[in-house]
């Protein structure tokens, strides 16, 4: 089997910085044990809770000594640089000398936990050092427990744990993106602005490279057989056994022949291998004499233009997009690859954000239609109730949605989308059985191919997000938490047949607040900034807000409760009565993380 080539470099580590009052002859000595124990407790919490994308525990690095002054701060920075630290957390139970002990690396996300105890002024240091961070233009997150603890209490309160984990997840996402690539396969699809790649955005906000390959490279690799032929045989056999072909919805006079369909299956399997190899490389290719192609483009996410120059002649990209975005294929259960339909790089980045925060597959979909309760009743006679009583958004697209999105994975009897290391063979098979592969609509895809068709199970908490670029402003993130919804079969069929019923559908009900863009479901649709959205399992809006603030990307709409919003402490200095406006002002003031 082909070895997963994605994890060539070491994963970034989290650096723990125990800072201390530098006064010797009594003060420092009395605090050494407590301070270092705080660092060890934070390290244990993070390593035991968080996972890297390959499923291994997150690694933490603790400074060799407590940091009481600039010399020890410099020694810690040196150790962190050599160890590959990408996220920094400072902990202390006491007063320390702020500008002498603070983390000064401008590109590393940073947080400070100031222990809330009365014996020593850890909270005083927290306020002083966060003031220094703001004054020096190095925003840091402040963590301050609600309840006073005793100095000899080694536990981490629940509210502190929540903030440590939220910051660490977002910080690691930032560190994991840095230095990786977005691979554009092709160019602009049907005039979609998101596929007009903005390299300045990727470089300055995400620290990423941009790589470009013409779609003719796929043709070359097919014709010159630059793929693993043994894997191809295995893959084709697996597809014939596990990917059931659904009915052909095309009018009889334009349906493709059985011979053409069989040839399309062979082509789309090869396309799947080739797109993956373009992204991350494949050592097997070097063994076959293709050393350059074996290296790949170090792509953590990619996009495939497809329409129309490819799909007017060749089978569409729906199969490779769906399979690569899923958590399993002929090589077994594995981490999903991220491939954006129509080379919509901005939705690809939205998928990337969700993936790095959850380690789960992402659903790429059109935000296609708002169905009001009245419209549903008029068309079907059905009255919406439960989660969907206020109306629904029809999320549907031509095949790229991860098969994990069927909802056939379960936890405690409820549908979920899991990290790959939790998925069982039985669950992967259920996802496959819930999906049929419909011959492509020839009016759209003249070259043929196959589109995945499934219906997402209802009851899953999900978060839809979308990154938009605005001239003069830059990137802006939108977030909508909600739930997937079940409809009676006959109701779904009537609504689904009004668009293309050969594509996967997710019925989505956003959580409403009664205000602004979340006044009602119509308002969510009316305020959405583009035709696409990325859907992630779980209510991760608060994590996305934290991640966006590290990257200096303002959030234009969200339905996350105010008590869950966690941004750098300096954001409050831009105003506390209007957090959304303060977010815009802070992001504009500090500018992109890597500029």
Residue pairs with C-beta under 8 A, 6 or more apart in sequence:
1 231
1 234
1 331
1 332
2 228
2 231
2 282
2 284
2 331
3 283
3 284
4 54
4 280
4 334
4 335
5 280
5 281
5 282
5 283
5 296
6 53
6 54
6 280
6 300
6 335
7 53
7 54
8 298
9 179
10 84
11 52
11 53
11 54
11 56
11 58
11 59
11 84
11 176
12 84
12 85
12 86
12 87
12 172
12 175
12 176
12 178
13 58
13 59
13 60
13 61
13 83
13 84
13 85
13 86
13 87
14 43
14 46
14 58
14 59
14 60
14 61
14 85
14 86
14 87
14 88
14 89
14 168
14 171
14 172
15 60
15 61
15 62
15 63
15 76
15 80
15 83
15 85
15 87
15 88
15 89
15 108
16 39
16 42
16 43
16 60
16 61
16 62
16 63
16 89
16 91
17 39
17 63
17 67
17 73
17 76
17 88
17 89
17 90
17 91
17 101
17 103
18 35
18 36
18 38
18 39
18 62
18 63
18 66
18 67
18 90
18 91
18 92
19 35
19 66
19 67
19 68
19 90
19 91
19 92
19 96
19 101
19 125
20 28
20 31
20 32
20 35
20 66
20 67
20 68
20 92
20 94
20 96
20 101
21 27
21 28
21 31
21 68
21 94
21 95
21 96
21 97
21 120
22 28
22 68
22 69
22 96
22 97
22 100
22 101
28 66
28 68
31 66
31 93
31 94
31 120
32 66
34 93
34 151
34 152
35 66
35 91
35 92
35 93
35 94
36 62
36 66
37 154
38 91
38 92
38 93
38 113
38 115
38 154
39 62
39 63
39 91
40 62
41 154
41 155
41 156
42 60
42 89
42 91
42 113
42 156
42 164
43 60
43 62
45 156
45 161
45 164
45 165
46 58
46 60
46 164
46 165
46 168
47 57
47 58
47 59
47 60
48 57
49 58
49 165
50 57
50 58
50 165
50 168
50 169
50 172
51 57
51 58
51 359
51 419
51 421
52 58
52 172
53 176
53 335
53 355
53 356
53 359
54 335
55 335
55 359
55 419
55 420
55 421
58 168
58 172
61 79
61 80
61 83
61 85
63 72
63 75
63 76
63 79
63 80
64 75
64 76
64 79
65 72
65 75
66 72
67 73
67 76
67 96
67 101
68 96
68 97
68 101
69 97
69 100
69 101
70 100
70 101
72 101
73 100
73 101
73 102
73 103
73 104
77 103
77 104
77 105
80 88
85 108
86 108
86 109
86 171
86 172
86 174
86 175
86 176
86 178
87 108
87 109
87 110
87 168
87 171
87 172
87 174
87 175
88 103
88 105
88 108
88 109
88 110
88 111
88 171
89 110
89 111
89 112
89 113
89 164
89 167
89 168
90 101
90 102
90 103
90 110
90 111
90 112
90 113
90 129
91 112
91 113
91 115
92 112
92 113
92 114
92 115
92 122
92 125
92 126
93 115
93 117
93 120
93 122
93 151
94 115
94 120
94 121
94 122
94 125
95 120
95 121
95 122
95 124
95 125
96 125
96 129
98 125
98 128
98 129
98 131
98 132
99 129
99 132
99 136
101 129
102 129
102 132
102 133
102 138
102 140
103 110
103 138
103 140
104 136
104 138
106 137
106 138
107 178
107 207
107 593
107 594
108 175
109 141
109 167
109 170
109 171
109 174
109 175
109 550
110 133
110 138
110 140
110 141
111 140
111 141
111 142
111 143
111 163
111 164
111 167
111 171
112 126
112 129
112 130
112 133
112 140
112 141
112 142
112 143
113 126
113 143
113 144
113 160
113 164
114 122
114 123
114 124
114 125
114 126
114 127
114 142
114 143
114 144
115 122
115 123
115 145
115 149
116 122
116 123
116 144
116 145
116 146
116 147
116 148
116 149
117 148
117 149
117 150
117 151
117 153
118 148
119 150
119 151
120 151
123 144
126 142
126 143
126 144
127 142
129 140
130 140
130 142
130 569
130 570
133 139
133 140
133 568
133 569
133 570
134 569
134 570
134 573
137 590
139 549
139 568
139 569
139 570
139 571
139 586
139 590
140 568
140 569
140 570
141 163
141 167
141 546
141 566
141 567
141 568
141 569
142 568
142 569
143 160
143 163
143 164
143 167
145 157
145 159
145 160
146 157
146 159
147 157
149 155
149 157
156 164
163 566
166 542
166 543
166 546
166 566
167 546
167 566
169 357
169 543
169 546
169 547
170 357
170 543
170 546
170 547
170 550
171 550
172 356
173 353
173 356
173 357
173 547
174 207
174 547
174 550
174 551
174 593
176 300
176 356
177 206
177 207
177 208
177 300
177 352
177 356
178 206
178 207
178 208
178 594
179 207
179 208
179 209
179 298
180 208
180 209
180 298
180 299
180 300
180 301
181 208
181 209
181 210
181 211
181 297
181 298
181 299
181 300
182 197
182 202
182 208
182 209
182 210
182 211
182 299
182 300
182 301
182 302
182 303
182 345
182 348
182 349
183 211
183 212
183 213
183 278
183 279
183 297
183 299
183 301
183 302
183 303
184 195
184 197
184 210
184 211
184 212
184 213
184 302
184 303
184 305
184 343
184 345
185 213
185 215
185 217
185 218
185 275
185 278
185 302
185 303
185 304
185 305
185 343
186 213
186 214
186 215
186 303
186 304
186 305
186 306
186 309
186 310
186 343
187 195
187 305
187 343
188 195
188 196
188 305
188 343
189 195
189 305
189 306
189 307
189 308
189 342
189 343
189 344
190 307
190 308
190 342
192 342
192 343
192 344
192 531
193 469
193 530
194 342
194 343
194 344
194 345
194 346
194 347
194 530
194 532
195 303
195 305
195 342
195 343
195 344
195 345
197 210
197 212
197 343
197 345
198 345
198 469
199 210
201 469
201 474
201 475
202 208
202 209
202 210
202 345
203 209
203 210
203 594
204 592
204 593
204 594
204 595
205 474
205 475
205 551
205 552
205 553
205 592
205 593
205 594
206 349
206 551
206 594
207 593
207 594
208 300
209 298
211 297
211 298
211 299
213 278
213 297
215 304
215 305
215 309
215 310
217 278
218 271
218 274
218 275
219 314
220 226
221 227
221 270
221 274
221 277
221 293
222 267
222 270
222 271
222 274
226 274
226 285
226 288
226 290
226 293
227 270
227 273
227 274
227 277
227 285
228 273
228 282
228 284
228 285
228 288
231 273
231 284
231 330
231 331
232 269
232 270
232 273
234 330
235 269
235 272
235 273
235 329
235 330
236 265
236 266
236 269
237 330
238 329
238 330
239 265
239 269
239 330
240 265
242 429
242 432
243 432
243 435
243 437
244 433
244 435
244 436
244 437
245 261
245 436
245 437
245 438
245 439
245 450
246 436
246 437
246 438
246 439
246 453
246 502
247 438
248 255
248 438
248 439
249 438
249 439
249 441
249 500
249 501
249 502
250 256
250 439
250 441
250 442
250 443
254 442
254 443
255 439
255 442
256 264
256 439
256 442
256 448
260 448
261 439
261 448
264 315
264 448
264 449
264 450
265 450
267 314
267 315
268 315
268 318
268 319
268 320
268 449
268 450
269 319
271 315
271 317
271 319
271 320
272 319
272 320
272 323
272 324
272 329
275 302
275 304
275 317
275 320
275 324
275 339
276 282
276 324
276 337
277 285
277 293
277 294
277 296
278 296
278 297
278 299
278 302
279 296
279 297
279 299
279 302
279 337
279 339
280 296
280 297
280 298
280 299
280 337
281 293
281 294
281 295
281 296
281 297
282 293
282 294
282 296
283 294
284 294
285 291
285 293
285 294
286 294
300 338
300 352
301 338
301 339
301 340
301 348
301 349
301 351
301 352
302 337
302 338
302 339
302 340
302 348
303 339
303 340
303 341
303 342
303 343
303 344
303 345
303 348
304 310
304 317
304 320
304 321
304 339
304 340
304 341
304 342
304 343
305 342
305 343
306 316
306 317
306 341
306 342
306 343
307 316
307 342
307 444
307 445
310 316
310 317
310 447
311 317
311 444
311 445
311 446
311 447
311 449
312 446
312 447
313 446
313 447
314 447
314 449
315 440
315 445
315 447
315 448
315 449
315 450
316 398
316 399
316 440
316 445
316 447
316 448
316 449
316 450
316 451
317 339
317 341
317 399
317 400
317 449
318 398
318 399
318 400
318 440
318 449
318 450
318 451
318 452
319 399
319 437
319 449
319 450
319 452
320 339
321 339
321 341
321 364
321 399
321 400
322 399
322 400
322 401
322 402
322 403
322 435
322 452
323 329
323 403
324 336
324 337
324 338
324 339
325 336
325 337
325 338
325 339
325 351
325 361
325 362
325 364
325 400
325 401
325 402
326 336
326 361
326 402
326 403
326 404
326 431
327 333
327 334
327 335
327 336
327 360
327 361
327 402
327 404
327 418
327 420
327 423
327 428
328 334
328 403
328 420
328 423
328 428
328 431
333 420
333 421
333 423
333 425
333 428
334 420
335 359
335 420
336 355
336 360
336 361
336 362
336 402
336 404
336 420
338 348
338 351
338 352
338 355
338 362
339 348
339 400
340 347
340 348
340 351
340 364
340 400
341 347
341 364
341 397
341 398
341 399
341 400
341 532
344 532
346 466
346 467
346 468
346 469
346 530
346 532
347 364
347 466
347 467
347 530
347 532
347 533
347 534
349 467
350 465
350 466
350 467
350 477
350 533
350 534
351 362
351 364
351 534
351 536
353 465
353 467
353 534
353 544
353 547
354 360
354 362
354 463
354 465
354 534
354 535
354 536
354 540
354 544
355 361
355 362
355 536
357 536
357 540
357 543
357 544
357 547
358 419
358 536
358 537
358 538
358 540
359 419
359 420
360 404
360 417
360 418
360 419
360 536
360 537
360 538
361 402
361 403
361 404
361 405
361 417
362 402
362 534
362 535
362 536
363 395
363 401
363 402
363 404
363 405
363 456
363 462
363 506
363 534
363 535
363 536
364 397
364 400
364 401
364 402
364 532
364 534
364 535
365 395
365 396
365 397
365 401
365 504
365 506
365 532
365 533
365 535
366 395
366 396
366 397
366 531
366 532
366 533
367 393
367 395
367 464
367 466
367 525
367 528
367 530
367 531
367 532
367 533
368 393
368 394
368 395
368 396
368 397
368 499
369 393
369 394
369 499
370 391
370 392
370 393
370 394
370 521
370 522
370 524
370 525
370 526
371 391
371 392
371 393
371 394
371 495
372 391
372 521
372 522
373 383
373 384
373 389
373 390
373 391
376 382
376 383
376 384
376 391
376 392
376 491
376 495
377 383
377 384
379 494
379 495
379 498
380 490
380 491
380 494
380 495
382 487
382 488
382 491
384 390
384 391
384 392
386 485
387 458
387 459
387 483
387 485
387 509
388 485
388 487
388 507
388 509
390 509
390 512
390 520
390 521
391 509
391 520
391 521
391 522
392 485
392 507
392 508
392 509
392 521
393 507
393 508
393 509
393 510
393 521
393 524
393 525
394 495
394 499
394 505
394 507
394 508
395 464
395 505
395 506
395 507
395 508
395 533
395 535
396 496
396 499
396 500
396 503
396 504
396 505
396 506
397 503
397 504
397 532
398 440
398 441
398 444
398 445
398 451
398 500
398 503
399 450
399 451
399 452
399 503
399 504
400 452
401 452
401 454
401 504
401 506
402 417
403 431
403 432
403 434
403 435
403 452
403 454
404 417
404 418
404 423
404 431
404 537
405 417
405 454
405 456
405 504
405 506
405 535
406 430
406 431
406 434
406 435
406 454
406 455
406 456
406 457
407 415
407 416
407 417
407 456
407 457
407 458
407 459
407 460
407 484
408 415
408 427
408 430
408 431
408 433
408 434
408 457
409 415
409 416
409 417
409 418
409 423
409 427
409 430
409 431
410 416
410 427
411 418
414 459
414 460
415 457
415 458
415 459
415 460
415 484
416 460
416 537
417 460
417 537
418 427
434 454
434 455
435 452
435 453
435 454
435 504
436 452
436 453
436 454
437 450
437 451
437 452
437 453
438 450
438 451
438 452
438 453
438 502
439 448
439 449
439 450
439 451
439 502
440 448
440 449
440 450
440 451
440 502
441 451
441 500
441 502
442 448
444 500
451 500
451 502
451 503
452 503
452 504
453 501
453 502
453 503
453 504
454 504
454 505
455 492
455 504
455 505
456 484
456 504
456 505
456 506
456 507
457 484
457 486
458 483
458 484
458 485
458 486
458 487
458 507
459 483
459 484
459 485
459 486
460 483
460 484
460 537
461 481
461 482
461 483
461 537
461 538
461 539
462 481
462 482
462 483
462 484
462 506
462 508
462 535
462 536
462 537
462 538
462 539
463 479
463 480
463 481
463 482
463 535
463 536
463 538
463 539
463 540
463 541
463 544
464 479
464 480
464 481
464 482
464 508
464 510
464 533
464 534
464 535
464 536
465 477
465 478
465 479
465 480
465 533
465 534
465 536
465 541
465 544
466 477
466 478
466 528
466 529
466 530
466 532
466 533
466 534
467 475
467 476
467 477
467 478
467 553
468 475
468 476
468 477
468 478
468 529
468 530
468 556
469 475
469 476
470 476
474 553
474 592
475 553
476 529
476 553
476 554
476 555
476 556
477 544
477 548
477 553
477 554
477 555
477 556
478 527
478 528
478 529
478 555
478 556
478 557
478 558
479 541
479 544
479 545
479 555
479 557
479 558
479 559
479 560
480 510
480 511
480 518
480 524
480 528
480 533
480 541
480 557
480 558
480 559
481 510
481 511
481 539
481 540
481 541
481 558
481 559
481 560
482 508
482 509
482 510
482 511
482 559
483 508
483 509
483 511
484 506
484 507
484 508
484 509
485 507
485 508
485 509
486 507
487 495
487 507
492 505
492 507
493 501
496 505
506 535
508 535
509 521
510 518
510 521
510 524
510 559
511 518
511 559
512 518
512 519
512 520
512 521
512 559
513 519
513 559
516 523
516 557
517 523
517 524
517 526
517 527
517 557
518 524
518 557
518 559
527 557
529 556
541 558
541 559
541 560
541 564
542 560
542 564
542 565
542 566
544 555
544 558
545 555
545 558
545 560
545 565
545 566
545 567
546 566
546 567
548 554
548 555
549 567
549 568
549 571
549 583
549 586
549 587
550 568
550 593
551 592
551 593
552 586
552 587
552 590
552 591
552 592
552 593
553 587
554 580
554 583
554 584
554 587
554 588
555 580
555 583
556 580
562 579
565 579
567 583
567 586
568 586
570 586
570 590
571 579
571 582
571 583
571 586
572 582
573 586
574 581
574 582
574 583
574 585
574 586
574 589
575 581
575 582
575 585
576 582
